[in-house]
Amino acid sequence: MTPASLAALIRSVPDFPEPGIDFKDITPLLADAEGFAWSVNELASRFRGSGIDLVVGVEARGFVFSAPVAYALGAGLVPIRKPGKLPHAIDSVTYSLEYGGDTLEIHSDAIAQGARCLIVDDVLATGGTAAAAAELVARQGGHLVGFGFLAELGFLGGRAKLEPHEIIEALITYEE
């Protein structure tokens, strides 16, 4: 499998969820056993040896990749969710994204002080979601090692919001 063959498994859906947005639909990739396995293994391999304690997965599509990456790295998994989905005391952050705003929540006791964390999500677009997740990790005293994404929409400039962090990995980059 190559990044180009992986990209061929991701469908573009124009004008979803709003006009002007070219949504990257990963469901064909998820249905392809080889492509899904390769993407999980490749994401994990880029952080092997980094001493990751926790993989932080961002709802909802980020969960699909964060759980198997955590397993592959021998790390725990911490979910970051949309409002109202976590049953215990939470910390939250509101942020802007490509087509509006949103809020993310994490259990307030999810990350131990100094835990080495990797944030995993499916797509890096404008960087708002990933930056919000990084803020939640930092608030809990976690040490953010890096970010892992299936795909990056490079033309949206989201990487710039994350660049203070040294490791930002994307398996595929779309330039337009």
DRENVEXKOL-818849 format. One line per 4 residues: number of its first residue (from 0); for each residue y, x, z of C-alpha. Coordinates in steps of 0.001 Angstrom, whole numbers, plus 524288, in hexadecimal, padded with zeros to 5 digits. Each point is the difference from the previous one (the first is absolute). Layout:
NUM = Y/X/Z  ...
//
This chain:
0 = 80000/80000/80000  80DB9/804A3/7FCE2  80D53/7FAA8/803DE  80143/7FA94/7F221
4 = 7F307/7F8C3/800C0  803BD/7FB2D/80D8E  80D09/7FB0B/7FABE  7F8A5/7F888/7F578
8 = 7F9A8/7F806/80AE4  80D2C/7FB48/80532  80594/7F419/7F93F  80EAB/7FE04/7FE29
12 = 80480/7F212/80269  80DCE/7FDB1/7FB04  80986/7F78B/807A4  7F7DE/7FF4E/80C64
16 = 80390/7FCA0/80AB2  80D8F/7FE71/7FA07  805DD/8017B/7F274  80243/80E3C/7FC96
20 = 7F538/8054F/808DD  7F45A/80685/7F954  7F583/7FE1F/80A5C  7F4C2/809C2/80083
24 = 7F3A7/7F7FE/80236  7F54D/80868/805E9  7F555/7F58E/7FFDF  7F995/80538/7F377
28 = 7FF53/80D70/80672  7F9FE/7FA3E/80C49  7F57E/7F95F/7F7C2  7FC6B/80CF9/7F9A2
32 = 7F6BE/80703/80964  80237/80D6A/7FA0A  80EC7/7FEA7/7FF82  80107/7FAC6/80DC9
36 = 7F711/80A82/8059D  8072A/80AB6/7F8A0  80D4C/7FB6C/804B2  7FBB4/7FF4F/80E4F
40 = 7F93F/80D3C/7FF5F  80B7E/80647/7F90B  809E9/7FAC8/809CA  7F79C/804BC/80B53
44 = 7FDD4/80D62/7F9CF  80E94/80270/7FF43  800F5/7FF12/80EDB  7F2F9/805DC/80414
48 = 80242/80B28/80976  80D35/7FA82/80456  7FADD/7FB99/80D28  802FC/7F1A8/7FDD3
52 = 7FDA6/7F803/80C53  80464/7F2C6/7FAB6  8017F/7F9FC/7F29F  80AB0/7F5CC/80040
56 = 7FD9A/7F541/7F5FE  80AB7/7F70F/7FB1A  7FCF4/7F191/7FDBA  7FA4D/7FB3C/7F7A8
60 = 7FB73/80805/7F470  80190/80C7D/807B3  7F4DA/7FB8B/808C8  7F6BC/800B5/7F46C
64 = 8022D/80EBD/7FF0C  80394/803BA/80DEA  7F33F/7FB8A/80636  7F6CC/807DA/7F741
68 = 80943/80BBC/80048  7FFD0/7FF8B/80EE9  7F139/7FF77/7FFBB  7FF40/80B74/7F674
72 = 80912/80821/80897  7F92A/7FC73/80CB8  80CAF/7FA0B/804DF  803C4/7F357/80699
76 = 806F6/7F505/7F8EA  80CC3/7F99A/80428  80490/7F3DA/7F8BA  80E4A/7FD4C/7FD5F
80 = 80164/7F182/7FD67  80967/7F566/7FBE2  80679/7F84F/80B18  7F7C9/7F760/808AF
84 = 7F2AF/805CD/7FCCC  7FDF6/8094A/80B71  7FB6C/7F9F5/80CE4  8055A/80A02/809A7
88 = 80D66/805B0/8034D  80684/804EF/7F392  80AD3/808A1/7FAD9  80669/7FBBB/7F344
92 = 8093D/804CC/7F58E  8072D/7F874/7F55C  802A2/806D3/7F312  803EF/7FE13/7F1C2
96 = 7F695/80078/7F4A2  8006A/7FED9/7F14B  80132/7F12D/7FFD4  805A3/7FC39/80D46
100 = 7FD97/8036C/80E2F  7F4B1/7FF9D/80968  7FB91/80345/80DB8  7F46C/8081F/8047A
104 = 7F98A/80010/80D53  7F6EA/80911/80755  7F9A3/7FEA6/80D57  808E5/806FE/80988
108 = 7F495/807E7/80562  7F95F/8033B/7F315  803B9/80E55/7FED0  7FE9B/80A10/80ACB
112 = 80ADE/809DA/801DF  7FE09/80B49/7F679  7F503/7F996/7F835  7FF70/8057D/7F23A
116 = 8020D/7F484/7F6CF  7FE3B/7FD94/7F184  80658/7F3EF/7FA0D  7F820/7FA2A/7F4CC
120 = 80473/7F534/7F6D7  7FCE1/7FBDC/7F234  80D2A/801E6/7F934  80C49/807C8/802CD
124 = 80B21/7F879/7F999  80DA9/800C6/805E7  7FAC5/8065B/80C5D  804C4/7F577/80954
128 = 7F2A5/7FC06/80500  7FB3B/80DF7/801BC  80CA2/80421/806BE  7FEEF/7F448/8092D
132 = 7F1ED/803A0/80327  80450/80E00/802B1  80A6F/7FAE7/80937  7F5D2/7F847/80795
136 = 7F737/80C03/8010D  80B72/80846/804C8  8042D/7F5DC/80A17  7F294/800EC/80631
140 = 80067/80ECF/8007B  7F64F/80233/7F501  800DA/80C35/7F79E  80098/7FBD5/7F1CA
144 = 7F814/80989/7F7DD  80268/7F925/7F315  7FE8B/7F47A/7F6EB  7F4FA/7FC96/7F6A4
148 = 801CE/7F636/7F4F9  7F765/7FB4B/7F510  80BCF/7FF36/7F6EA  80E59/80377/7FFDF
152 = 80A64/7F91C/7F7FA  807BC/80C86/7FE0F  80B02/7F960/7F89A  803B7/7F863/80C61
156 = 802D6/80C56/807C8  7F887/7FC48/80C46  7FB89/80DF9/80262  80E0F/803B6/80362
160 = 7FF80/7F727/80C10  7F3E9/8074C/804AE  80302/80E1A/7FC46  80321/804F6/80D84
164 = 7F131/7FF1A/8017E  7F8AC/80B3F/7F9E7  7F3F3/7F97A/7FA6F  8018F/7F467/7F6E0
168 = 7F416/7FDEC/7F775  7FE52/7F611/7F512  7F425/7FFBB/7F721  807A3/7FA05/7F4AB
172 = 80E82/80073/7FCDE  8066A/7F639/7F6E8  80CB4/8054D/7FA5C  80461/7F349/7F988
//
